[in-house]
Amino acid sequence: MLDNLTRRLSGIFSGLKRKGKLTEDDVNEMLREVRVALLEADVNFAVAKTFIAKVKEVAIGEEVFGSLNADQTIIKIVRDALTDMLGTDPVRFNYGSQPPTVILLCGLQGSGKTTTTAKLAKWLMKQGKKPMLAACDIQRPAAIKQLQVLGEQIEVPVYAKTDGTNPVQIAKEALDRAKHLMCDVLIVDTAGRLQVDSDLMDELKKIHQTVKPSETLLVLDSTTGQEAVNVATAFHEQVELTGAIFTKLDGDTRGGAVLSVRAATGVPVRFIGVGEQTDMLDQFDPSRMAGRILGFGDILGIIERAEIAIDKSEAADLEAKVRGGNLDFNDMLGQFKTMRKMGPIKNVLKMLPGVGANIPEEALNEINDQKVNRIEAIILSMTPKERSNPDIINGSRRKRLAAGSGTSVEEVNGLIKQLYEMRRGMKQLGKLQARMSKKQGRRRR
């Protein structure tokens, strides 16, 4: 997500080091490079021009703040301008005065509306809500089936009709059904087109008038670049949008449209899709996004993912085992499952400060889930007894595990050795902590 822009900006700012004060020439040269970097990232031209003018106004002649260097000063100015462009604060979700709150999702065909409908429902469930989905995309029959399958996966009811009923009528009936089931939220998945046209807008307006949504969210494909701004403008002119959701930001997309939409249309970005799984939808935070773009990482984002992924009771059991040095392969397998809940390993690493800007993309590409898959295959090839008691895994068993997992005996040996080293390290740490606790107890006496 915006990795190339992060690297470009980091390179530009590093050239400003060791300067006591920023001159006009320094600022002009830096801003020319920043403007090119923004345009290469598909940021809207008018938005990039306004952004550069704002940074220049603040930066020229700016004194170094306290002990900060000139490059850190300009980074602060750019970060403030980025945050202001993105929206300063996250927009709070607008729930209706009485349930169910209606959310209308719209967008062009292929933008990811149907999948996003399920992702948004999953996010709302984490907020303690009871959502229901309405399949109003009858233009694409596969969309109805897709939404039903996704609804089953996340255990959310889906209202759908395949008898040719008008989408407006389906939306009306879905609202009545949601009230009957006492659902808190109704999310309406509407039809899309390959481009904005009158038929699409007429249908959308009728559904909007019928269900009177509290939130009307436009789903945008981040790979469409600057065209996303034109699409957002067209939809906003026809139905009053309350926000945008960008999909496919986990890939190699340049993603500059995320920086452009609010500044160009006034429509705030509300959520971003960062993976294919139904729990890979993040609420958009302008300040944290600005930090990630400038290579500061997103530690809060990692903490939030970890809190969702980690089961507290399992964590307490694991801590007791760690202190006693009694880890086994069941524990290791559990940790891999927890890691997967947080998303692809490479994406989590990019949220660490400095990683996105300083580690080459080629190196990050080598850090993938395939190595974890091979380790999991070895563990899953073990019997329950072998997982809980690795000491019984002799030579013949190791050959069987290698054959069963499609790996080599060397890889099996390496995994077992790794577990034993972890056990030794944890035992030593436990003894050290016990000694420190005793010393502290003596001092208190």
C-alpha positions in Angstrom: 0.0 0.0 0.0 1.7 3.2 -1.3 5.1 1.5 -0.7 6.7 3.2 -3.7 5.6 6.6 -2.6 6.9 5.9 0.9 10.3 5.0 -0.5 10.4 8.0 -2.8 9.6 10.5 0.0 12.1 8.9 2.3 14.8 9.3 -0.3 13.8 12.9 -0.9 13.8 13.9 2.8 17.1 12.1 3.5 18.8 14.7 1.2 17.8 17.5 3.5 19.9 16.2 6.4 22.6 18.4 8.0 20.9 21.6 7.0 20.4 24.1 9.8 17.8 26.1 8.0 15.6 25.5 5.0 16.2 28.0 2.2 13.8 28.8 -0.6 16.0 26.9 -3.1 16.1 23.9 -0.7 12.3 23.9 -0.5 11.7 24.4 -4.2 14.0 21.5 -5.2 12.4 19.2 -2.6 8.9 20.1 -3.6 9.6 19.5 -7.3 10.6 15.9 -6.4 7.6 15.5 -4.0 5.2 16.6 -6.8 6.6 14.1 -9.2 6.4 11.3 -6.6 2.8 12.2 -5.9 1.8 12.2 -9.6 3.6 8.9 -10.1 1.5 7.5 -7.2 -1.7 8.5 -9.1 -2.5 11.5 -6.9 -4.9 13.8 -8.7 -3.0 16.7 -10.4 -5.1 19.5 -8.9 -4.8 17.9 -5.4 -1.0 17.5 -5.7 -0.7 21.1 -6.9 -2.7 22.4 -3.9 -0.8 20.2 -1.5 2.6 21.4 -2.7 1.5 25.1 -2.5 0.4 24.6 1.1 3.7 22.8 2.2 5.7 25.5 0.5 3.9 28.3 2.3 4.6 26.8 5.7 8.1 25.5 4.9 10.0 28.5 3.4 12.2 30.1 6.1 10.8 27.7 8.8 13.2 27.6 11.8 14.4 24.2 13.0 12.1 23.1 15.9 14.3 22.7 19.0 16.7 19.8 18.5 15.1 18.5 15.3 17.1 18.5 12.1 15.9 20.2 8.9 14.7 16.9 7.3 12.6 16.2 10.4 11.1 19.7 10.3 10.0 19.3 6.7 8.7 15.8 7.4 6.5 17.3 10.2 5.2 20.0 7.8 4.5 17.4 5.2 2.8 15.0 7.7 0.5 17.8 8.9 -0.4 18.7 5.4 -1.0 15.0 4.5 -3.2 14.6 7.6 -5.2 17.7 6.7 -5.7 16.5 3.1 -6.8 13.1 4.3 -9.3 14.5 6.8 -7.6 15.1 10.2 -9.8 12.8 12.3 -11.6 9.5 11.6 -15.3 10.0 10.7 -17.5 8.4 13.3 -20.0 5.9 12.1 -23.5 7.4 11.7 -26.0 5.0 13.3 -29.7 5.7 12.8 -31.9 7.1 15.6 -33.7 3.8 15.7 -32.8 0.4 14.4 -32.1 -0.9 11.9 -29.5 1.5 10.6 -29.4 1.3 6.8 -26.1 1.3 4.9 -26.2 1.6 1.1 -23.1 0.4 -0.8 -22.7 1.5 -4.3 -20.0 1.6 -7.0 -18.9 0.3 -10.4 -18.9 -3.3 -11.4 -15.7 -5.1 -10.3 -14.9 -2.7 -7.5 -15.5 -5.3 -4.8 -18.9 -4.2 -3.5 -20.2 -7.7 -2.6 -17.1 -8.8 -0.7 -16.9 -5.4 1.0 -20.6 -5.9 2.1 -19.6 -9.0 4.0 -16.4 -7.3 5.4 -18.4 -4.4 6.7 -20.9 -6.7 8.3 -18.0 -8.5 10.0 -16.6 -5.2 11.2 -20.0 -4.2 12.6 -20.3 -7.5 14.5 -17.0 -6.7 16.3 -18.8 -3.4 17.4 -21.5 -5.5 18.9 -24.1 -5.1 16.2 -26.4 -7.6 14.6 -26.3 -7.0 10.8 -28.3 -8.3 7.9 -27.4 -8.2 4.2 -29.7 -7.4 1.2 -28.8 -8.7 -2.2 -30.0 -6.1 -4.6 -27.6 -6.7 -7.4 -29.8 -8.7 -9.8 -27.7 -7.6 -12.9 -25.1 -10.1 -12.0 -26.7 -13.4 -10.8 -23.4 -14.6 -9.4 -23.5 -11.7 -7.0 -26.5 -13.0 -5.2 -24.9 -16.4 -4.7 -21.6 -14.9 -3.7 -23.3 -12.8 -1.0 -25.3 -15.8 0.3 -22.0 -17.8 0.6 -20.3 -15.0 2.4 -23.3 -14.5 4.7 -23.0 -18.2 5.7 -19.3 -17.8 6.4 -19.8 -14.9 8.8 -23.1 -16.2 10.1 -25.2 -13.2 9.0 -28.7 -13.5 7.4 -29.0 -12.5 3.7 -32.3 -11.4 2.1 -32.3 -12.4 -1.6 -34.8 -13.1 -4.4 -34.1 -14.7 -7.7 -37.6 -14.4 -9.2 -37.0 -11.2 -11.1 -38.2 -8.9 -8.3 -37.2 -5.3 -8.8 -34.1 -4.3 -6.7 -36.1 -1.4 -5.1 -38.8 -3.9 -3.9 -36.1 -6.3 -2.7 -34.5 -3.4 -0.6 -38.0 -2.5 0.8 -38.8 -6.1 1.8 -35.3 -6.6 3.2 -35.8 -3.6 5.5 -39.1 -5.1 6.8 -37.4 -8.4 7.3 -34.5 -6.8 9.2 -37.0 -5.2 11.5 -38.8 -8.5 12.0 -35.5 -10.2 12.9 -34.5 -7.3 15.2 -31.3 -6.7 13.3 -29.3 -3.5 14.2 -28.0 -2.8 10.7 -29.1 -3.5 7.2 -26.4 -3.4 4.5 -27.7 -3.1 1.0 -25.5 -4.4 -1.9 -26.5 -2.6 -5.1 -25.8 -3.3 -8.7 -22.8 -1.8 -10.6 -22.0 -1.0 -14.2 -18.8 -0.9 -16.2 -19.2 2.9 -16.2 -21.5 5.5 -14.8 -24.7 5.7 -16.7 -28.3 6.9 -16.3 -29.8 3.4 -15.6 -27.4 2.8 -12.8 -28.1 6.2 -11.2 -31.9 5.9 -11.6 -31.9 2.6 -9.8 -29.6 3.8 -7.1 -31.7 6.9 -6.4 -34.9 4.9 -6.1 -33.3 2.5 -3.6 -31.9 5.5 -1.7 -35.3 7.1 -1.5 -37.0 3.9 -0.4 -34.7 2.8 2.4 -33.4 6.3 3.4 -29.9 5.1 4.5 -27.9 6.7 7.3 -24.7 5.9 5.5 -24.2 5.8 1.7 -20.7 4.4 1.0 -19.0 4.3 -2.4 -16.8 1.3 -3.0 -13.7 2.2 -5.1 -11.1 0.0 -6.6 -7.7 1.5 -5.7 -6.1 0.1 -8.9 -8.2 2.5 -11.0 -5.9 5.4 -10.1 -7.1 9.0 -10.8 -10.3 7.7 -12.4 -11.5 6.9 -8.9 -11.8 10.7 -8.3 -14.0 11.0 -11.4 -16.2 8.1 -10.3 -16.5 9.5 -6.8 -17.5 12.9 -8.2 -20.2 11.4 -10.5 -21.8 9.4 -7.7 -21.6 12.2 -5.2 -23.5 14.5 -7.6 -26.4 12.0 -7.9 -26.6 10.6 -4.3 -25.1 12.3 -1.3 -22.2 10.1 -0.3 -21.2 9.9 3.4 -17.9 8.1 2.7 -15.7 6.0 0.5 -14.2 2.5 0.9 -11.1 1.6 -1.0 -10.5 -2.0 -1.9 -7.4 -3.9 -3.1 -4.9 -1.9 -1.1 -3.0 -5.0 -0.1 -1.4 -5.4 -3.5 1.1 -3.4 -5.6 -1.4 -0.6 -6.4 0.0 2.9 -6.4 -3.0 4.0 -4.3 -2.7 7.7 -4.9 -6.5 8.0 -5.2 -6.8 7.4 -1.5 -5.0 10.7 -1.0 -7.1 12.5 -3.6 -10.8 11.6 -3.1 -11.5 13.7 0.0 -9.6 16.8 -1.2 -11.1 16.6 -4.7 -14.7 15.7 -3.7 -15.2 16.3 0.0 -16.1 12.6 0.5 -14.0 11.2 3.4 -12.3 7.8 3.1 -14.0 5.6 5.8 -12.5 2.1 5.3 -9.7 0.4 3.4 -9.6 -3.2 2.3 -6.3 -4.8 3.1 -6.8 -8.4 2.2 -9.3 -10.9 0.8 -10.5 -12.4 4.1 -13.8 -11.0 5.5 -11.9 -9.6 8.6 -9.5 -7.6 6.4 -11.3 -4.3 6.5 -9.6 -1.4 8.5 -11.3 1.8 9.6 -9.4 4.7 7.9 -7.4 6.9 10.2 -5.9 10.0 8.4 -3.1 10.6 11.0 -2.0 7.0 11.0 -2.1 6.8 7.2 0.0 9.9 6.9 2.5 8.3 9.3 2.7 5.1 7.2 3.2 7.0 4.0 6.2 8.8 5.6 7.7 5.6 6.9 6.7 6.0 10.5 4.8 2.7 10.5 1.5 1.9 12.3 2.2 0.4 15.7 -1.4 1.0 16.8 -2.6 -0.9 13.8 -0.4 -3.9 14.8 -1.7 -3.8 18.4 -5.3 -3.7 17.2 -4.8 -6.7 14.9 -3.1 -8.6 17.7 -5.9 -7.8 20.2 -8.4 -9.3 17.7 -6.3 -12.3 16.9 -5.1 -13.4 20.4 -7.4 -15.4 22.6 -6.8 -14.2 26.2 -7.3 -17.6 27.8 -5.0 -19.3 25.3 -2.4 -16.5 25.9 -2.5 -17.1 29.6 -2.0 -20.9 29.1 0.9 -20.2 26.7 2.5 -17.8 29.1 2.5 -20.5 31.8 4.1 -23.0 29.4 6.7 -20.5 28.3 7.8 -19.8 31.9 8.2 -23.5 32.5 9.9 -24.1 29.2 7.3 -26.7 28.2 6.4 -25.5 24.7 5.3 -28.2 22.3 4.3 -28.3 18.6 0.6 -27.7 19.5 1.7 -24.4 20.9 3.7 -23.6 17.9 0.8 -24.4 15.6 -1.5 -22.2 17.6 0.9 -19.3 17.2 0.9 -19.7 13.5 -2.9 -19.5 13.4 -2.7 -16.3 15.5 -0.2 -14.8 13.0 -2.5 -15.6 10.1 -5.4 -13.9 11.7 -3.3 -10.7 11.7 -3.0 -10.9 7.9 -0.1 -11.7 5.5 3.3 -11.6 7.3 4.7 -9.1 4.7 1.8 -6.7 5.3 2.2 -6.8 9.1 6.0 -6.1 8.7 5.3 -3.1 6.6 3.4 -1.6 9.5 6.6 -1.5 11.5 8.4 1.9 11.5 11.1 2.1 8.8 10.4 -1.2 7.2 8.3 0.0 4.3 10.9 2.7 3.4 14.2 1.0 4.2 13.8 -2.6 3.2 13.9 -3.3 -0.5 10.6 -4.7 -2.0 12.6 -7.8 -3.3 13.6 -8.6 0.3 10.0 -8.2 1.6 8.7 -10.4 -1.2 10.9 -13.2 0.1 9.2 -12.9 3.5 6.1 -14.8 2.6 3.7 -17.3 4.1 5.2 -20.3 2.1 7.9 -21.0 4.8 5.2 -20.9 7.5 3.1 -23.3 5.3 6.0 -25.8 5.2 6.5 -25.7 8.9 2.7 -26.2 9.4 2.7 -29.1 7.0 5.4 -30.9 9.1 3.5 -30.3 12.4 0.2 -31.4 10.8 1.9 -34.6 9.7 2.7 -35.5 13.3 0.4 -37.6 15.5 -1.2 -35.9 18.5 1.3 -37.8 20.7 4.3 -36.5 18.7 3.1 -32.9 18.9 2.7 -33.0 22.6 5.9 -35.0 23.3 8.6 -34.2 20.7 11.1 -36.4 22.5 9.7 -39.5 20.9 10.3 -38.3 17.4 13.2 -40.6 16.4 14.9 -41.1 13.0 12.3 -43.3 11.4 9.5 -40.9 12.5 11.4 -38.0 11.1 11.6 -39.7 7.7 7.9 -40.3 7.8 7.2 -36.7 8.7 9.3 -35.5 5.8 7.6 -37.8 3.4 4.1 -36.9 4.7 4.7 -33.1 4.6 6.5 -33.0 1.3 9.6 -31.6 2.9 13.1 -32.9 3.7 14.5 -34.7 6.8 16.8 -31.7 7.2 13.8 -29.3 7.5 12.2 -31.7 10.1 15.4 -31.8 12.1 15.7 -28.0 11.9 12.2 -27.5 13.2 12.7 -29.9 16.1 16.0 -28.2 16.9 14.2 -24.8 16.8 11.6 -26.0 19.4 14.3 -27.3 21.8 16.2 -24.0 21.5 13.0 -22.1 22.3 12.5 -24.3 25.3 16.0 -23.7 26.6 15.7 -20.0 26.1 12.4 -19.8 27.8 13.7 -21.8 30.8 16.6 -19.5 31.2 14.3 -16.4 31.0 12.0 -18.0 33.6 14.9 -18.6 36.0 16.2 -15.0 35.5 12.7 -13.6 36.2 12.4 -15.7 39.4 15.8 -14.5 40.6 14.8 -10.9 40.0 11.5 -11.4 41.8 13.4 -12.8 44.8 15.8 -9.8 44.9 12.9 -7.4 44.7 11.2 -9.2 47.6 14.3 -9.0 49.7 14.6 -5.2 49.1 11.0 -4.6 50.1 11.7 -6.4 53.4 
